[in-house]
Amino acid sequence: MKLIAKDNVFSLHPLPDGFLYSYLIEQEDDQIKVGYKMVTFSTGKISNVTKNIYMLTKFGSAYKNFMGKIKNYLSCFALPLENGQCFVIDLEGNATIFGPDGEEVWAGNLRYKKNSPGGIAVNGNTLWISFSDSNVLIRYDLNTLRQELRIGGEHSPFNKPTSLFPAGSKLFVCSDADNCIWKMDTSTYATELYFGFEEKVKDYQFINKYEIVVLDSGIYLL
């Protein structure tokens, strides 16, 4: 692995030629100072960016129309969808699909057994959400937001699944308690160990030809 940055990352988001991320600069009691950086693959350059660029990347071009309706822009999960829509879910499971004018197209709660989401991913018309405390992945129909399938539980290969990354018919699952990334075939639901680490793995993404992993100690290129 090659170290890219030692920052304490909140979230990481892909760009056409790299990625953008938010990170902790400093913390004093309940007050935190947040920074934003962009990594460019073609040049290898890491540059500071504004909060607006981060928000645009995470939430899409209409974010200013609905940002006042989101409690915490750092901790929530967000996925820009087609037609200017954006799916947002917070750590309490409150989920909303916002339209391009900031209107609520759909709203509901997607907690599982009172447990909060640990990660989300969209692949076509399928929404996947991980629930770490229940040790499960749940598949939803993105059009209806109805639960279609539940994987895991007591005999799951995952051990507290968190961040998810879809790639074709594969779903990569970060497993918090055993410091691993698992690869699941979404057509057969067979799983295999993809990569193991000596510390907690917080996120994994495949961007262009680059595999990026976020660990407690920083951002790495696999």
VENCORNOR-V551818 format. One record per pair of residues at least 24 apart in sequence whose ideal C-beta (glycine too) atoms are under 10 Angstrom apart, sorted by the first residue. I is the first residue (numbers start at 1). J is the second residue. Records with the same first field share a line. If there is no record, write none. Layout:
# VENCORNOR-V551818
I=J / J
This chain:
# VENCORNOR-V551818
1=195 / 197 / 211 / 213 / 215 / 220 / 221 / 222
2=219 / 220 / 221 / 222
3=215 / 217 / 218 / 219 / 220 / 221
4=37 / 39 / 44 / 46 / 210 / 212 / 213 / 214 / 218 / 219 / 220 / 221
5=37 / 39 / 46 / 214 / 218 / 219 / 220
6=217 / 218 / 219
7=35 / 37 / 46 / 214 / 217 / 218 / 219
8=202 / 214 / 216 / 217 / 218
9=37 / 202 / 203 / 214 / 215 / 216 / 218 / 219
10=34 / 35 / 36 / 54 / 73 / 74 / 75 / 202 / 214
11=54 / 57 / 58 / 73 / 74 / 75 / 76 / 77 / 78 / 163 / 202 / 203 / 214
12=39 / 57 / 58 / 163 / 202 / 203 / 204 / 205 / 207 / 212 / 213 / 214 / 219
13=38 / 54 / 56 / 57 / 58 / 59 / 78 / 80 / 205 / 207
14=57 / 165 / 205 / 206 / 207 / 208 / 210 / 212
15=39 / 40 / 41 / 53 / 57 / 207 / 208
16=40 / 41 / 207 / 208
17=41 / 42 / 43 / 207 / 208
18=42 / 43 / 44 / 45 / 46 / 47 / 207 / 208 / 210 / 212
19=57 / 205 / 207 / 208 / 210 / 212 / 219
20=47 / 49 / 53 / 54 / 56 / 57 / 58
21=46 / 49 / 54 / 57 / 58 / 203 / 212 / 214 / 219
22=49 / 51 / 54 / 55 / 57 / 58 / 73 / 74
23=218 / 219
24=74
32=74
34=73 / 74
37=219
39=207 / 210 / 212 / 219 / 221
41=207 / 208 / 209 / 210 / 212 / 221
42=208
46=219
56=80
58=86 / 88
59=86 / 87 / 88 / 98
60=84 / 85 / 86 / 98 / 100
61=86 / 100
62=86 / 98 / 99 / 100 / 101 / 102 / 103
63=88 / 98 / 102
64=102
65=98 / 99 / 100 / 101 / 102 / 103
66=96 / 98 / 99 / 100 / 101 / 102 / 103 / 104
67=98 / 102
68=102
69=96 / 98 / 102 / 104 / 107
70=94 / 96 / 98
76=117 / 120
77=117 / 118 / 119 / 120 / 121 / 129 / 163 / 164
78=120
79=120 / 121 / 122 / 127 / 142
80=122
81=105 / 122 / 127 / 142
87=120 / 122 / 127 / 142 / 145
88=120
89=116 / 117 / 120 / 127 / 129
90=116 / 117
91=116 / 117 / 118
92=116 / 117
93=117 / 129 / 131
95=120 / 127 / 129 / 140 / 145
97=142 / 145
106=143 / 144 / 145
107=145
108=145
110=138 / 140 / 145 / 147
112=136 / 137 / 138 / 147 / 150
117=162 / 164
118=160 / 161 / 162 / 163 / 164 / 173 / 174 / 176
119=161 / 162 / 163 / 164 / 165 / 173 / 174 / 176 / 202 / 203
120=163 / 164
121=163 / 164 / 165 / 166 / 167 / 171 / 172 / 173
122=164 / 166
123=164 / 165 / 166 / 167 / 168 / 169 / 170 / 171 / 186
124=166 / 186
126=166 / 171 / 186
128=161 / 164 / 165 / 166 / 171 / 173 / 184 / 186
129=161 / 164
130=158 / 160 / 161 / 162 / 163 / 164 / 171 / 173 / 174 / 175 / 176
131=160 / 161 / 162
132=158 / 159 / 160 / 161 / 162 / 174 / 175 / 176 / 177
133=160
134=160 / 161
135=159 / 160 / 161 / 175 / 177
136=161
137=161 / 164 / 171 / 173 / 184 / 186 / 189
139=171 / 186 / 189
149=186 / 189
151=184 / 186 / 189 / 191
152=191
156=182 / 191
157=182 / 184 / 190 / 191 / 192 / 193
158=182 / 184 / 191
162=200 / 201 / 202 / 203
163=201 / 202 / 203 / 204 / 205 / 213 / 214
164=203 / 204
165=203 / 204 / 205 / 206 / 207 / 211 / 212
166=206
167=205 / 206
170=194 / 206
172=203 / 204 / 205 / 206 / 211
173=204
174=200 / 201 / 202 / 203 / 204 / 213 / 214
175=200 / 201
176=200 / 201 / 202
179=215 / 216
181=211 / 213 / 222
194=222
195=222
